[in-house]
Amino acid sequence: MSIYESLLLEIRELPVVDAHEHVGPEKVRLSLKPDVCSLFSHYTVNDLISAGCRPWGITARERYRLIEFLRNTSIPLEERFKVIEPYVKYIKYGTYYKALEIALREVYGYSEVNWNNYREISNKMREENKPGIYDRIFVEKCRAKYVLPQWSEPSYEKEYMRPVIWVNKLAEIKDFTELKMKCREEGFNVRNLDDYLNYIDFKLNDWKKRGVAGLKTVSIPYKEPPPLYKADAVFRKGLVSFSLDTGEKDLLFLFLREKIIELAGEKDLVVAVHSGVWDDFRRLDPRHSIPIFQKYPETKFDLYHMGMPWVRVTAFIAKNYHNVYLNLCWSHIISSHMTVAGLLEYFDIVPVNKIIGFGGDYTVYSLEKVVGHLRIAEENIARVLSRLVEEGRIGGLNEAVEVAKMLFYENPVRIYNLE
């Protein structure tokens, strides 16, 4: 048996932290009527469109319209499957599809989806969509001890779910009437920006007590936030007029976003940062966040997705800033080969305690594919570590297993204070 094969067997016995998902509480999944089109509605839909599946032509909302169509169970299953089936043969070699294929096999017992079995698979999916599905997928199939889902509230039934909450929930104020009402319900009379900052402090403390592990933002072009007195003037105007122009909203958002990042550092809440790899990914360049990393050295930042396609950039960011960590969530299914090549370079450049090895990054509609993504991640990390053993960088199988345990479990547990 090769080093790779031996290591892969060992890795598939290790505990796992699934360090990024978009799944809501289990009751959200149970409210759905999933079918094979659900599996194609997340990530794989991008490959379908890229391959030419554009039933409504090219529009700005093309992806979202196709997603909604695939998930709309009021439309007959045959009609939905007929739209995407001709393009499956073009996307089946990609990593997005590979995760789907593995999930079909391991969760439902099918090697592929086609005209002969798409209804049968859909019926099986609905039969299995019952209480306990999270335990069956995350705990039994994926060996997860903790899952870090991005969600709006810490309202999970499962204790192993440790949410990461969107910064914009507190930093982006769309309706001042609603804001005042929400704050009043929790005992805060908001008359100025200081009052609202006290409310934010309260919410962060409350979330942490309820199991929240961190906050989530994105890597956007850096702009210096306004001083407190300017932000307060804009906030007071919003309280009186109940509306702000776009420039005023942006100014207030910049101030609040950075204040929340600073408070996260004080409360030892990790700030996760999406970078690269979505829509016009130029605006999500990980380099945009360097001023933030420099400005808040006491805040821990978890830089997502290897910053793809700026993988090398993220390596040097993490090397140069003690407070920046690297999360391979989503990366394994964006490109298996890019992840392997990038991880080899990470080992050259970055201390191993700064790397988080896995996060599925799926929604409730395609929960099953977490299994497929994990299998790909296990293979990728086994390939990298076995190569390093062969090169003499890692001193044998036992040491490689210890390193794998850091990536899959020990590093995320320590970085996010999960225990």
N, C-alpha and C positions, 0 to 999 in steps of 0.2 A: 504494500500500500504506500502511495506517495505521501510526502509531507503534507501536500495540499489536502488530500483525501482524509488523512488522519486528523488534521487540524479542523477541517469542516465538521467531522463527526463530533469533535470536542466542543466546537462553537455552538452546535445545535443542541447542546445540553445547558448552555449558560443562561442565567437570568437576563432579562432585557428591560431597559427603559425605553419605551416608545416616546421619543423626545419631541414629537410634534404631530398633532392631528387636528382635523376640523370637525370632529364628531360632536354632536350635542349629547344630552342625556339619553339613556337607552330608550326612554319613552318616545323620543322623537323618531328614532328608527322604527319602533314598533307601530307608529302611526302611519307608516308608509306601506305601499303595496309593491315591493321591489320586483323587478324582472330583468332579463338580460340587457335591455336597453338602459337600465339604471347603471349597469357596470360600464357601459360605453359613455356615460354622460359626464364623467369626470376624468380629466387629463387625456384619456384616449380620444375624447372628442376633438382635441386640438390636432391630433394626427389625422383624424377623419377629414377635417376641414382642409388641412394642408394637402391631403391627397386628392382633394377636389370635391368633397361632399359639401356642396353649398346650395341646398335646395331653394333658398330664397335669394340667391345672388350675393354679391359682396356688399355688406353694410357694416357700420361701426359696431352693431350689436349682433353680428352674425353668430359668434360663438354662443352668446347667451340665449339667443332664440333657438338654436339647435339643442342646447342643454335643456331648456324648458320643454321643447317638443319631445325629447327622449324620455323625460320624467313624467310626462302628462299621461297618466293611466286612463284618462277618459277617452283617449285616442286608441283605437284597437292596436294590440301588440304587433300584429302582422304589418300594419301600415307603418309603424315606427321602424320595425326591423328592416323592412324593405328599403327604406331610405339609406341605411348605413351598410347593409350587407355587401353591396358591390365593392366597397372600399376596404373591407377587412383584409382581403388578399394583399393589399398594398401596405398595410400598417403592421402586419403580423410579425415582422422581423424586428420591430422597435421594442424598446424596453418598457414603454407604457403597456403595450399589448402583452409582453411576456409576464408582467405581474398579474394581468387579468387571467391569462392562460393557467398560471400556477394556482391561482385562487380557485378557478373552476375545478381543477383536478383535486386539490387538497380539501376543499370545503364541500364540493358537491359531487365529485366523482366523475367528471367529464373531461375529456382531453381537448375538446374544442367546442365552439358554438357554430351551428350551421342551420340550414333550413329544416333538417331532419329532427333536430333536438331543441331548438330555441324555446318552444312551448313547454317541453318537459323540464328543461332547466328552470324556466320561469316559475313553473308550479312548485318545483323543489325549493326555490328561493323563498317563496311565500310560506311554504310549510315550515321552513326553518326560522322564519322571522317571528320569533316568540320570546317570551321572557328568558333571560339567561344568555342571549346571543352575544352580548359583550364578553361575558366570561368564556364562552366557547371560542370566540375569535381571539381576544386579547390574552387571556390567561392560559387557556389550554393549547391553542394553536401557536401563539406567539411567545409564550412564557413571560409575559409582561408582568413585572412587579409594580410598575407605575406607568401611567399614560399621561401625557401633557397636552390636553386638547385646548385649542383656542376657541373660546366661547364668551358670551356676553355677561354671564353670571356664574358664580360657583354653586351650581344647582344640580350636581351629579349625585346619583344614587350610590355609585360605586366609590369606595374609599380610595381605590388605586388611581382614580381620575384626579389629577392635580392641575387645575386650569391655568392657562396663560391668557390674560384678559387684554383686549385691544385698548391701547393708550387713548385712542380717539373717543372712547366712551366717556372720558372725563375731559379731554383736551379740546374736543370739537363741540362747540355750542351752536346748535341749529335753531333752538327755540327757547328764548329766555323765560317765557311764561311757564313752559314745561319744566325748565330748570329750577325756577323758584318753588314750584309746587313739589317737585321731587325732593329738593333739599328740606323743605318745610315738613314733609312727611317723616323725615329722619331727624327732625329736631333742630334744623339750622335755618335761621332767618338770614338770608343772603341780601346784604345791602351794599356790599362793595367787593372788590377782588380779594381782600384779606379774608372776608367771611367764606368766600368760595374756596380759597386755599385751605382753610380749616376743615371744610367739608371734604376736600380731596384727601387730606391727611387722615381723616376719620375713615374714609372708604378704603384706603390702602391698608390701614390697620385691620379693618373688619374683614377684608378679603383674605389677608394673610391668616387670620384666625380660622377662616373657613376653608383653608387648604390651598389657596391660590399660590402658585409657585413663581409667577412672574408676570410681566407685561409685554405687549407686542407692539412694535412700530415698524416703519419701513425706512430704507436708506434713501433719503431724498436730498436734492441739492441744498447745501447748508446756507442758511441765512441767520444772521445774528438777531436774537430776539430783542424786543424793545425793553427799556427799563420798566420797573414796576409802575412808576407814576403814569407812563403812557398807556400801559396795558390796563391800569385801573380806570383811567379816563374812558377808554373804549368800553370796558365792562360796565361802568356806570351808565354810559349812553345806552347800551343794550338793555339794561334793567328798566330804563325809562321809556325808550322808544320801541323796545321789543324787536328791533331789527338793526342790522349793521350791513354796510356794503361789503363787497368781496375783499377789498384791501384791509378793512378793519377786522373782518373775521380771520384773515390770514395772520395778521399781526397778533391777535389774541391767541390763536392756535400756537404760534411759535413760542410765545411766552409760557403757555400752560404745558406744552409738550416738554419743554426743557425743565420746567419746575417739577413735573412728575418724574422725569428721569433722575433728577437730583434726589428727590424723596425716595425713589426706589433704592438708590444706593444706601441711604440712611437706614432703610428698613430691611436691607439684604434681600430684596426682590430682584431677580434677574430681569434685564430688559432684552428680549429677543428682537432681532433686527432682520426683516426680510431684505434680501439683496439679490439683484439680477433676475434673469430668467422669466419675466412675465410681461406680456404685451410689448410696449416700447421699453425694453429693458435698459436702454441708455439712461433713463431717469432714475433707475434703481441701482446704479453703480455703487459697490461697497465703499469706494473711496469718498463718496459724499459724506459718510459718517465719521471720517477721521477727526474732524474738529470736535464732534460730540465725545468720541472716545478719549480725546486729549483733555477735554474740559471737565469730565466727570470721572476721575481716576478711581473713585471709591464705588462706582457702579459697575456691576458685572454685565457685560454684553455678550449675548449668544448670537453669533453671526450665522444666519441660515444659508443653506443651499449651496455651500462652497462659493457663493457669489457668482455662480455660473452665468456667463462664460469667463468671469474674472477669477478663476481658481487660484492662479499664482498670486494675484493681488491679495486675496484673503489670507494666504499663507504668510505673507510679509506683514500684513496688518496684525495678525495674531502673534507673530514673532516679536514685533516692536512694541506692542501694548499689552501689559500684564493683565489688563481687565477685559480682554477680548478672547472669546472662545469660538471654536469652529464646529458647526452642527451640520452633519451630512444628511439631514432630513431632506426628502424629495430627490436628492442628488442621484441615488442609485438607479432610479427609474427615469430620470431625465436622460442620463447616459451612463450605462454601466462602465464602458471603457474610459470615459472622461473621469469618472469617480476613481477608478483604479489608478489611473495615471496621476491624478491629483493627490490621492492619498499617499502614493509612493513619495511624491515631492513633499507632502506634509511631514512625513517622517524624517526627511532630510532637514527640514527647516524649523518645525514647531515642536515644542515639548509634548510628549504623548499625553500628559494629563490635561491638555487643552482641547482634545478632540472628542466629540460625541458622535457615535457611530451610526445611529439609526433614528429615523422618524418617518412614519408612513405617509402623513400629509394627505389623508383622504377624508371625505365627507361621509355622512350616514348613508348616502345613496350607494356608495361603493366600498362599504366597510370591509367586505370580504377580501379586497385586494391588498389590505395591510399584510395578509399572510404571504401573498406573492412578493410584495416589496421586501419583506423581511428575509425571505429565502434568497433573493438577489443580493441583499446586503451581506448576508452570511457568506455567500460565495465570493463576493468582491473582497471582503476583509480577509477571508482565508487565502485568496490569491496573493494579496499584498504581503501578508505576514509570512506565508510560506516562501515567497521570493526572498524576503529579508533573512529568513533562516538559511536559505541556500547560499546567500551572499555572505553569511557569517555576521550580519549586523545584529541578528537576534540569536541567542545562544541555545537553540533547540526548541523542540515542540512544547515543553512545559512553559518555557518563558513566553512563547508565542501565545499560548492559551491565556496566560496572565495579562498580556497586553490586550488581547481580544476582550477579556472581562472588563478592563478599564474602559474600552470604547463603548461596549454595549450596556454596561451597568454602573461601574464605580464612578466614572467621570460625571455622567449626568446626575447621579445621586448626590455627589459632593457639590457640584456647581449650583444645582437648584435646591440644595438643602432638603432633600426629600425624606431623609430619615432624621 
